[in-house]
Amino acid sequence: MEELARLFSTQLELSNLEYQKKLRRQAELKALQSQVNPHFLYNALNTISFICRENAERARELLLTLASYYRQTLENEQYMLNLHTELYHINTYLELEKARFEEKLQVTMDIEEDLDCMVPSFILQPLVENAVQHGIHDCMETGKIRMSIHKDGDNLEITVSDNGAGMTQEMIQSVMAGKARNNGEDRYSTGIAVGNVIDRLELYYKQKDLLTIESEGLGLGTSVHITLPVEVEGTSE
């Protein structure tokens, strides 16, 4: 009888531990969603205000796009999203940035057809936003952003690259080691944006080194690569 009681007690503790982990993941996602970038909102509204003077209909379309973007950001409560939904969110963001930068921003999407899998929600947004920030702000010429997503066996290979500021090996090591976010740098900097993605990937997949950063040096652009196990809807926790 005592053995049975201990067995039930152990199972209860394990169940409670899993429940606490689930709550932690949900809380972490909520925290991410609450980190609305005020700089992006300010710039988007500024752009729309300017366009109002010349093209009222285009300004109206952008306002609806902005509303859709923040609705997706703030109202989504799922930890995993279908890749198509995640890409729709990215395209909404890029539409607003293209309106702002016009011909100075060029975006190339190389997405394998018929990909139907699940990814952590908002896992691509920080990488794309980071690429735009450093591909445009620190690049005197046209900023070129490229996203590539392909399936390779049981893995999903994702790469987001830009031709902007670039990074030294010391900078890459600092970001990967978490020094930037631990030192309290701007949460919209490379260190915080990529560091957040690294933390979330390790939390969900319980694996390290799913994300890598490559750069030939300052002024030579940056590529961020993620390798994820392929998950179809209904197989995630």
N, C-alpha and C positions, 0 to 999 in steps of 0.2 A: 504493500500500500504506500509506504514511504517512497519507494522507487518510482511508483506511478506519479506521486505528487511532485517529486523532483523533476520528472520528465515533463509534466505539464508546466511547471514553473520555468524550466529552461526554454520550452517552446514559446511561452508567453513573453519571456525576455527577448528572444530572437524576433518575434513578431513586433514587439514594441520598438526594437532597434531599427527594423526595416521601415516602420511607420515614421520614426524620427528622421531617417534618411530622406524619405519621400517629402516630409514637411520641409526639410532643409533645402531640397531641390526646388520646391515650389516657392519658398521664400527668396531664394537666390534669383529665380526668374523674375519675380515681382520687383526685386531691387534693380535688375537690369532694365526692366520696362520703365521704371520710374526715372531712369537717367536720360531724360529728354534733353537733347543737346540744344541749349538756348541760342548758341551761335548759329546753328543751322536754321532754327525757326526765325530768328531775326533777319538773316540773309534772305530767306525765302520770302518773307513778307516785304522786305525792301525791294526785291526783284519784282514781285507782283505789283507793288505800288508804282514802280517805274513803268511797267508794261500797261498799266491802266490808262496812262496818258496817250498811248499810241494804238492799243488794241484791246478794247474792253472785253471782247469775247474771249481772247486768249487769256486775259487776266482771270476771267470767270472760270475757265477750264483749269487753270493752275490752282485757284482757290479750292476747287473741288478735289483736285489731286492732293493738295496739302491736307485737306480734311480726311481723305481716305488714308493717307500715310499715317497720320497720328491715330486714327481709329484702329488701324491694324496694330500699331505699336502699343497702345494703351489698353485695348480691350482683349487682346489675345491672352488666354490663360493656359494654353497648351505648352507643354515642355518640348514636344516634338511636332514638327510640321511636315506636310508633304513638300518635297523640293519645289514643286510648281508654285505653291503658295509663297514659299520663301523668295523665289525669283520674282514673283509678282510684286512683293514688297520692295525688293531691290530696284526693280524697274520704275516703280513709283517714285522712289527717292531720286533716281538718276534723271527722271523727267524734270524734276524741280531744279536739279543742279545744271542740267543742260540749258534750261531757260535762263539761268543766271550767267553761265560762262559762254553760252552760244558756241561759236566755232572753236573756241579755245579748249573745249573738252571733247575728246573723241573716245567713244566706248565701243569695244568689240566683245561680243558674246560668242563663245565657242562651246555650246551646250549640246551634248549628245542627245539625239532624238529618242523619244519613248522612255526616258528615265522616269521611273515611278518608285520613289523611295522616300524615306523619312530622314530628316536632319534636325538637329537641335534648333529651336526657333531663334531667330535673330543672330545666328552664328556667322552669317556672311555680312550682315549690315556693318559691323565695326570695321571689317577688312576693306570693304568697298569705300566707306566714308573716309577711312584713313588713306586709301590710295588716291582719292580725289583731293584730299587736303594737301598731300605731299606731291602729287603729280601736277597740281595746278599752282598752288600758292608758292611753291619753291621752284617752279619751272618757268623760265621766261618765254618759252615757245609753247606750242600746243601740248596740252597734257593728254597722254594716251593711257587709257585704262583698259585692261584686258582681263576677262574672266573666262576660265576654262573649267568645265565640269564633265568628267567622263568616268565610266565604270571600267574597272580593271579587275577582272575576276570577282572576288568577293568584297572588293573595296571600291569606294567612291573617291576619286581623285579630284581635288578642287584647288585651283590656283588663281590668285588675284595679284596682278602685277601692274606697275606703273613705270613711267619713264622720268620720274621726278627726282626728289632730293637724294635718294640713296642712303645707305648706311655703312658705317665702318664695321669691322668684325667685333670691335669692342662694344659698339652700340647694340649689335645683334645679341651678343652674349649678355649684356645688361638686361635687355628686354626678356630674353628667355629665362634668365635667372630670377626675374621678378623684382629687380632692384628699382626700376622706375616707379612701379605702383607702390612699392614699400616705402619709397622716399617721399610719397605724397605729391608727385608731379600732377600736372593738369590731367584730369581724367579723360580728356579727349586727345591726349598725345598718343604717339605710337605705342609707348610702353603700357599705358593704361588700356588702350583699345585692344591690342593684341594680347596683353596679359589677361584681360577679362575672358577672351576666347579660350586661351590656354587653360585657365582655371575651370571653365565650364566643361571643356572637353574631358579633362581629367576627372572631374566630378561625375560626369555621366558614364563615360566609357571605362573608367577605372584603369586607364592606360596613360603612359607618358609618351612624349615625342610624337604625338599625332600631328603637331604643327611644326613646320620649319620655316626659316626666313633665309632668303638668299639675296645678296647684293654685291656688285663688283666694287662698290665704294661710293663716296659722296658724289652726287650729281649723275649717277649711273642707273638710277631706278632701283626698285625693290620688288621682290616676288615673295608672296606668302603662300605656302602650300599646306593643305590639310589632307590627310588620309583618314577616311572613316569606314568602319565596317558597314556594308550595305544592310539597311533595315527596311522592310516593307511594313506597311500599315498593319498594326495589330500584333507586331512582335516586340515592340518597345515596352518598357515598364510603365 
